[in-house]
């Protein structure tokens, strides 16, 4: 494991957290595991954490994916102890096509994250925009490769 100062930092979009919790295999699962193993510094803001909770506690969600309230509570407690809380940027330097994505980008920029990890095309289209400074917006596979998380065997 790398030292805290040399680890990459990332904000992870909600869709990847959800996929990582409900599916036992795949890149999102490896991403969530890497976050909790502290392979990278997971950053969240209050609004990002609230979105994770809001999505994971939808009644149909438990029925469809078998994620119990106890599972969700355990995840949120682990998140609260392992992720770093950041203050989101109040004014974004770029327009975002979908306003629902603004809190994720604001957390990444406010927390000075190295990466925003997402599968959302409305965020991926912003990748490489010089107004984002050093923030890299990447897909999960690219992030896992960047932090040297091996593929499943």
C-alpha positions as CSV (number, residue, x, y, z in Angstrom):
1,X,0.0,0.0,0.0
2,X,1.3,3.5,-0.8
3,X,1.7,6.2,1.8
4,X,-1.3,8.6,2.2
5,X,0.6,11.4,0.6
6,X,1.6,9.5,-2.6
7,X,-1.8,7.8,-3.2
8,X,-4.0,9.0,-5.9
9,X,-7.2,10.7,-4.8
10,X,-10.6,10.3,-6.5
11,X,-14.2,11.0,-6.3
12,X,-16.3,8.0,-7.5
13,X,-19.5,8.6,-9.3
14,X,-22.6,7.0,-7.7
15,X,-23.3,4.6,-10.6
16,X,-19.9,2.9,-10.0
17,X,-20.5,2.7,-6.2
18,X,-23.8,1.1,-6.8
19,X,-22.5,-1.4,-9.3
20,X,-19.5,-2.2,-7.1
21,X,-21.8,-3.1,-4.2
22,X,-24.4,-5.1,-6.0
23,X,-22.3,-7.1,-8.5
24,X,-19.7,-9.5,-7.1
25,X,-17.3,-9.3,-10.0
26,X,-16.2,-6.6,-12.4
27,X,-14.3,-3.3,-12.5
28,X,-16.7,-1.4,-10.3
29,X,-16.4,-4.1,-7.5
30,X,-12.6,-3.9,-7.8
31,X,-12.8,-0.1,-7.6
32,X,-14.9,-0.1,-4.4
33,X,-12.6,-2.7,-2.9
34,X,-9.5,-0.6,-3.7
35,X,-11.1,2.4,-2.1
36,X,-11.8,0.5,1.1
37,X,-8.3,-1.1,1.0
38,X,-7.0,2.5,0.8
39,X,-5.2,1.8,-2.5
40,X,-6.4,5.3,-3.3
41,X,-7.8,8.1,-1.2
42,X,-11.6,8.2,-1.7
43,X,-13.0,11.7,-1.5
44,X,-16.6,12.5,-0.8
45,X,-18.6,15.7,0.0
46,X,-21.8,15.8,2.1
47,X,-23.9,15.9,-1.0
48,X,-22.1,13.0,-2.7
49,X,-22.5,10.9,0.5
50,X,-26.2,11.9,0.6
51,X,-26.6,10.8,-3.0
52,X,-25.0,7.4,-2.3
53,X,-27.4,6.9,0.6
54,X,-30.4,8.2,-1.3
55,X,-29.8,5.8,-4.1
56,X,-28.9,2.8,-2.0
57,X,-31.9,3.1,0.3
58,X,-34.6,3.2,-2.4
59,X,-37.1,0.5,-1.5
60,X,-37.1,-1.2,-5.0
61,X,-33.3,-1.3,-4.8
62,X,-33.2,-3.8,-2.0
63,X,-35.8,-5.9,-3.7
64,X,-34.0,-6.0,-7.0
65,X,-30.5,-6.4,-5.8
66,X,-30.9,-8.0,-2.4
67,X,-28.9,-5.3,-0.6
68,X,-30.4,-5.2,2.9
69,X,-30.7,-2.0,5.1
70,X,-27.9,-3.6,7.3
71,X,-25.7,-3.9,4.2
72,X,-26.3,-0.3,3.3
73,X,-25.7,0.8,6.9
74,X,-22.4,-1.1,7.0
75,X,-21.3,0.4,3.7
76,X,-22.1,3.9,4.9
77,X,-20.3,3.4,8.2
78,X,-17.2,2.1,6.3
79,X,-17.4,5.0,3.9
80,X,-17.6,7.5,6.9
81,X,-14.5,6.1,8.4
82,X,-12.4,5.5,5.3
83,X,-13.2,8.3,2.9
84,X,-12.1,11.9,3.3
85,X,-14.8,14.6,3.5
86,X,-14.1,17.5,1.2
87,X,-15.8,20.9,0.6
88,X,-17.2,21.1,-2.9
89,X,-16.3,24.0,-5.2
90,X,-19.1,26.5,-5.1
91,X,-18.8,27.7,-8.7
92,X,-17.8,25.3,-11.5
93,X,-15.3,26.5,-14.1
94,X,-17.2,24.6,-16.9
95,X,-20.8,24.0,-17.8
96,X,-22.1,20.5,-17.1
97,X,-24.7,19.1,-19.5
98,X,-26.7,17.4,-16.7
99,X,-27.1,19.5,-13.6
100,X,-27.4,16.3,-11.5
101,X,-23.7,15.8,-12.2
102,X,-22.6,19.1,-10.8
103,X,-22.2,17.9,-7.1
104,X,-19.8,15.1,-8.2
105,X,-17.7,17.5,-10.3
106,X,-17.8,20.1,-7.5
107,X,-16.6,17.6,-5.0
108,X,-13.7,16.5,-7.2
109,X,-12.6,20.1,-7.9
110,X,-13.1,21.3,-4.3
111,X,-11.3,18.3,-2.9
112,X,-8.5,18.8,-5.4
113,X,-8.9,15.2,-6.5
114,X,-6.5,13.7,-9.0
115,X,-9.4,11.8,-10.6
116,X,-13.1,11.8,-11.1
117,X,-14.1,8.2,-11.9
118,X,-17.3,7.8,-13.8
119,X,-19.1,6.1,-16.7
120,X,-21.4,9.1,-17.2
121,X,-21.0,10.5,-20.7
122,X,-22.1,13.9,-19.5
123,X,-19.0,14.0,-17.3
124,X,-16.6,12.1,-19.6
125,X,-17.1,14.7,-22.3
126,X,-15.4,17.2,-20.0
127,X,-12.2,15.1,-19.9
128,X,-9.1,17.1,-20.8
129,X,-10.8,20.5,-20.6
130,X,-8.0,22.9,-19.4
131,X,-10.4,24.7,-17.1
132,X,-10.4,21.6,-14.9
133,X,-6.8,22.0,-14.1
134,X,-5.1,18.7,-13.1
135,X,-8.4,16.8,-12.6
136,X,-8.6,13.8,-14.8
137,X,-12.0,12.5,-15.6
138,X,-11.7,8.8,-16.5
139,X,-13.6,5.5,-16.9
140,X,-13.2,2.9,-14.2
141,X,-10.9,0.6,-16.2
142,X,-8.5,3.5,-16.9
143,X,-8.4,4.5,-13.2
144,X,-7.8,0.9,-12.1
145,X,-4.9,0.7,-14.5
146,X,-3.5,4.1,-13.3
147,X,-3.5,2.9,-9.7
148,X,-2.2,-0.6,-10.6
149,X,-5.2,-2.6,-9.5
150,X,-4.9,-6.0,-11.3
151,X,-7.7,-7.4,-13.4
152,X,-9.7,-10.3,-12.1
153,X,-8.3,-13.7,-12.8
